[in-house]
Amino acid sequence: MAGAIWAVCDMVDGLPTRHGRELATLTWALGRAASRPTASVLVGPGASAAADAIASHGPDVLAVDADPGERPIAAVTAERVAALIRERQPAYVLLGTSDDGRDTAGILQALLEWGALVNVSAVRWGDDGPVAEVSVFGGRLVTESRLTQDHGLIIVRPSAVAAEAAERPGGVERIDPAPGADLAPVRVVDRVGEASAAVSIEEATVIVAGGRGVGGPEGFGVVRDLADALGGAVGATRAVVDSGWIGYAHQIGQTGKSVKPQLYVAAGISGAIQHKVGMQTSGTIVAINKDPDAPIAEFADMMVVGDLFEILPRLTAAVRARRA
Ligand SMILES: Cc1cc2nc3c(=O)[nH]c(=O)nc-3n(C[C@H](O)[C@H](O)[C@H](O)COP(=O)(O)OP(=O)(O)OC[C@H]3O[C@@H](n4cnc5c(N)ncnc54)[C@H](O)[C@@H]3O)c2cc1C
């Protein structure tokens, strides 16, 4: 497998995340463009059972059923992946910008002394290696970067590609590499579930997002009601997260998450470039705004001009009536 391209895919509750499946699809596409072998690496409890789900995206799967016990999963993943990299010598390893993905990447960099391209929004195969796109200056420019060595890590944002099944699934290898590192002992002392994250914005097919137009934390009530009625998740702009109206887990944009739902309802959101870069690839964008000249009108598929406090409750009632 020397020279291969790998993806390290996150799992949640024993299943690969959508972001993980996107990385597998991207790795498969890069492997074909570069004529190099590919693999998806899954580490954690239930990795073997989840392997077939990720194999459907094309790359072969290396499944490591490691139990983290009280240790952070990123540390357990990094030491196993470092051992595998030393043994099999892939050239490029893609990871996600999730919390675990970033932690794993940081430890891998330290263990392997590999360079990394971070916050990458797209990757293609260039003449002799991967070329990564990174959005800079608040989304006003997109740069192209290459690694200066013939190996390295590439940390990819969600929604760089859509997860797709390949024409044939990859094979699955169940392995148990000895941890190739002696990491400082870190113990997880508590796990806190976020109360309002019933549907996570990364996985949601519908997002109803609120901006400064909701007026305050209580203004998110009408946003949540519509999200619940549509079976979707609640998103937010940085302005409202910085104001403490809702948690950072909901923030969409340059310094938040990138999302790609089928439907994105933006209520009281002006459509600043830093917000746009995180949601512009959504299927259908519906904006509700008092100001017909708000920048979001330029890229929304539908603009409803009016007060969100009048429109959202009526929309919610209409959705509930249809579903009753
Ligand atoms: C380096 C950097 C990184 C950033 N990262 C992000 C990021 O990740 N995500 C992000 O979102 N922003 C980010 N920002 C901030 C961004 O520039 C904007 O300030 C922010 O997106 C604006 O949020 P908003 O649309 O909620 O607020 P505003 O721009 O204030 O817009 C509020 C909108 O609500 C409308 N409105 C008001 N009342 C109502 C009502 N009752 N009914 C209907 N409409 C109403 C108004 O007409 C207005 O269009 C970043 C900025 C910088 C400099």
PDBQT file of the ligand as one rigid body, heavy atoms in Angstrom, charges set to zero:
ROOT
HETATM    1  C1  LIG A 401     -13.093  36.426  10.293  1.00  0.00    +0.000 C 
HETATM    2  C2  LIG A 401     -14.594  36.358  10.368  1.00  0.00    +0.000 A 
HETATM    3  C3  LIG A 401     -15.203  35.114  10.466  1.00  0.00    +0.000 A 
HETATM    4  C4  LIG A 401     -16.601  35.047  10.514  1.00  0.00    +0.000 A 
HETATM    5  N1  LIG A 401     -17.195  33.799  10.593  1.00  0.00    +0.000 NA
HETATM    6  C5  LIG A 401     -18.534  33.732  10.529  1.00  0.00    +0.000 A 
HETATM    7  C6  LIG A 401     -19.192  32.461  10.514  1.00  0.00    +0.000 A 
HETATM    8  O1  LIG A 401     -18.588  31.393  10.581  1.00  0.00    +0.000 OA
HETATM    9  N2  LIG A 401     -20.544  32.443  10.415  1.00  0.00    +0.000 N 
HETATM   10  C7  LIG A 401     -21.297  33.588  10.356  1.00  0.00    +0.000 A 
HETATM   11  O2  LIG A 401     -22.534  33.494  10.283  1.00  0.00    +0.000 OA
HETATM   12  N3  LIG A 401     -20.699  34.799  10.404  1.00  0.00    +0.000 NA
HETATM   13  C8  LIG A 401     -19.346  34.898  10.502  1.00  0.00    +0.000 A 
HETATM   14  N4  LIG A 401     -18.773  36.117  10.572  1.00  0.00    +0.000 N 
HETATM   15  C9  LIG A 401     -19.640  37.300  10.793  1.00  0.00    +0.000 C 
HETATM   16  C10 LIG A 401     -20.282  37.819   9.533  1.00  0.00    +0.000 C 
HETATM   17  O3  LIG A 401     -19.413  38.753   8.906  1.00  0.00    +0.000 OA
HETATM   18  C11 LIG A 401     -21.615  38.565   9.850  1.00  0.00    +0.000 C 
HETATM   19  O4  LIG A 401     -21.345  39.565  10.806  1.00  0.00    +0.000 OA
HETATM   20  C12 LIG A 401     -22.698  37.656  10.417  1.00  0.00    +0.000 C 
HETATM   21  O5  LIG A 401     -22.867  36.528   9.599  1.00  0.00    +0.000 OA
HETATM   22  C13 LIG A 401     -24.017  38.439  10.469  1.00  0.00    +0.000 C 
HETATM   23  O6  LIG A 401     -24.959  37.676  11.147  1.00  0.00    +0.000 OA
HETATM   24  P1  LIG A 401     -26.504  37.935  10.948  1.00  0.00    +0.000 P 
HETATM   25  O7  LIG A 401     -26.865  37.717   9.528  1.00  0.00    +0.000 OA
HETATM   26  O8  LIG A 401     -27.174  37.110  12.001  1.00  0.00    +0.000 OA
HETATM   27  O9  LIG A 401     -26.687  39.451  11.388  1.00  0.00    +0.000 OA
HETATM   28  P2  LIG A 401     -26.959  40.752  10.539  1.00  0.00    +0.000 P 
HETATM   29  O10 LIG A 401     -25.932  40.944   9.507  1.00  0.00    +0.000 OA
HETATM   30  O11 LIG A 401     -27.135  41.844  11.545  1.00  0.00    +0.000 OA
HETATM   31  O12 LIG A 401     -28.344  40.494   9.799  1.00  0.00    +0.000 OA
HETATM   32  C14 LIG A 401     -29.574  40.406  10.439  1.00  0.00    +0.000 C 
HETATM   33  C15 LIG A 401     -30.647  40.369   9.361  1.00  0.00    +0.000 C 
HETATM   34  O13 LIG A 401     -31.912  40.150   9.968  1.00  0.00    +0.000 OA
HETATM   35  C16 LIG A 401     -32.875  40.895   9.279  1.00  0.00    +0.000 C 
HETATM   36  N5  LIG A 401     -34.004  41.096  10.209  1.00  0.00    +0.000 N 
HETATM   37  C17 LIG A 401     -34.032  41.839  11.339  1.00  0.00    +0.000 A 
HETATM   38  N6  LIG A 401     -35.210  41.678  11.969  1.00  0.00    +0.000 NA
HETATM   39  C18 LIG A 401     -35.947  40.816  11.229  1.00  0.00    +0.000 A 
HETATM   40  C19 LIG A 401     -37.241  40.246  11.371  1.00  0.00    +0.000 A 
HETATM   41  N7  LIG A 401     -38.013  40.502  12.424  1.00  0.00    +0.000 N 
HETATM   42  N8  LIG A 401     -37.690  39.406  10.404  1.00  0.00    +0.000 NA
HETATM   43  C20 LIG A 401     -36.919  39.129   9.318  1.00  0.00    +0.000 A 
HETATM   44  N9  LIG A 401     -35.683  39.641   9.141  1.00  0.00    +0.000 NA
HETATM   45  C21 LIG A 401     -35.176  40.454  10.093  1.00  0.00    +0.000 A 
HETATM   46  C22 LIG A 401     -32.164  42.164   8.865  1.00  0.00    +0.000 C 
HETATM   47  O14 LIG A 401     -32.802  42.777   7.754  1.00  0.00    +0.000 OA
HETATM   48  C23 LIG A 401     -30.774  41.645   8.526  1.00  0.00    +0.000 C 
HETATM   49  O15 LIG A 401     -30.654  41.305   7.154  1.00  0.00    +0.000 OA
HETATM   50  C24 LIG A 401     -17.386  36.225  10.519  1.00  0.00    +0.000 A 
HETATM   51  C25 LIG A 401     -16.742  37.463  10.427  1.00  0.00    +0.000 A 
HETATM   52  C26 LIG A 401     -15.357  37.522  10.361  1.00  0.00    +0.000 A 
HETATM   53  C27 LIG A 401     -14.709  38.874  10.257  1.00  0.00    +0.000 C 
ENDROOT
TORSDOF 0
